[in-house]
Amino acid sequence: MRKIGCMTLLTAGALWPQDAGVKFDTPEARVVEVVTSPGQRSPMHEHHLNRVLIYLDNGHQTLTDAGGQVEDVRFHAGDVRWSPAGARHTSDNVGGTTYRIVEVELKNAPGVLPASDLDPVRVAPDHYKVEFENPQVRVLRAHYGPHEAGPLHEHILNRVMVYLTDAHVKVTTPDGKVQMMDAKAGDVRMGGAAKHQEENLSLLPFEVVVVEFKR
């Protein structure tokens, strides 16, 4: 595994089609979740699309390519990694626990992030951080502490949201409309363009990974 900037590149992936549960399939991305048990090994396979991997659990796997070269991969719950389309390989869960991985397979062509004075990274830097960015995606991590509220911000691009914790959030739009949003850790949802404020109504922090599709 090698790092370029803030991106971790995996030379192969963690998922195989027969074990993947499809969450969404849109013109921009297919989102799948895989659950892998200790000792489970995938058949030889390959991934034809670039992917964003979001790890919901701690885990340890090995990736073995068609030539027999082995890569050792360890990850923690909440890790986010970039995985380019790669060569044929198998994947083995060599740890002692079951792990879940959400994979966002990218169908969108390289694009741009439109400018906005209300970009969440700009107006709410205490809550929104860039995990990594490349020509296809910008990946954000949003974190709100107990009862924290953020300023008005805008999401311009379509996006996938993967909740790392439970969430109980009040969402307020500029016209004053209020909506309560509840999610469980591990939930995966799609979102479109939106402008709103967020307030964590829980006594616990909440965290979500947001994968934005450039266009």
Buried (B, 14 or more C-beta within 10 A) or exposed (E): EEEEEEBBEBBBBBBBEEBBEEBBEEEBBBBBBBBBEBEBBBEEBBBEBBBBBBBBBBBBBBBBBEEEEEBEBEBEBBBBBBBBBBEEBBBBBBBEEEBBBBBBBBBBEEBEBEEBEBBBBEBBEEBBBEBBBBEBBBBBBBBBEEEBBBEBBBBBBBBBBBBBBBBBBBBBEEEEEEEEEEBEBBBBBBEEEEBBBBBBBBEEBBBBBBBBBBB
